[in-house]
């Protein structure tokens, strides 16, 4: 998997958009359904559970915080703080 810089676009101070993060993740994880930004530094990745666990395991050491949200009767997603 390529290194994904989710904070800034390479060589700029411009923040990445949810769409840019989605397309970067989708290249490596086909099960990614959508990405939303909660705020400037927090984003959520929605996917099937197997894909979420794969992403979790692949990036957990490279982010400040990652949380798997899988409550009953709600969408499952990762909440990530880069």
N, C-alpha and C positions, 0 to 999 in steps of 0.2 A: 504494500500500500504506500502511495506517495505521501509525503508530509503535507498536511493540510494546515495552512495558517488561517485560522478562523477569526483572528482579531482584525487584521489589516490586509488590504490588497498588497501584494508584493511590491516593494519599492515606493510605497506611498503611505500617507497618514489616513487614507480614506477607509472607513469601516466597510466590511463586507456586508452585503445584503443577505436576507434569508434565501433569496433565489440563488445567489452565488454559492452559498454554503450547501444548499440542496443539490445543485449540479455537481459540486466537488464530491460530496458523499455518494451520490447516485452512481458515479463512475466506479466506485469500489464496492458499494453495497446496493445491489439491485432492489432490495426490499424496502428502501426508504420511500415513504409516501409523501411526506411534506416536512418543511422546516419553518418554524415561526420564531420571531425575535420577541422575547418578553421585555427586554430593554437593550440598551447599547451593549451590555456585556453578558447577557444571558440569552441562550437560545434553546429551543426544544426541537428534538428530532422524533418524528412519528414514523413507526414502521412495525412490522410483525415482530413478535418476541424474539425469534431466533436472530433476526438482523440487529435488533437493539442490543442483545447480549454480545454479539460479535463486535459491534461498534464500542460498547462499554469496555470489553476486554482489550481491544486494540488501542484505545486512547486514554484509559484511566490514569496512566502514569504521566501523561503529558498535559493535563488540565488541572486547574485549581479545584474544581468540584464537578462531580458527575453523579446524578441521582436517577435511578430507575423508578419511574412512576407507573404503577400497574394496579390501580384500584379497581374494585368490582364496578361493572357498569360504566366505565369511562375508558377513553382512549389510552393506550399504553405509549409512553414516550420517555426519552431521556432529556433531562434538564441539565444543560452543560454551561459551566462558567470557564472560559478558556484561561 
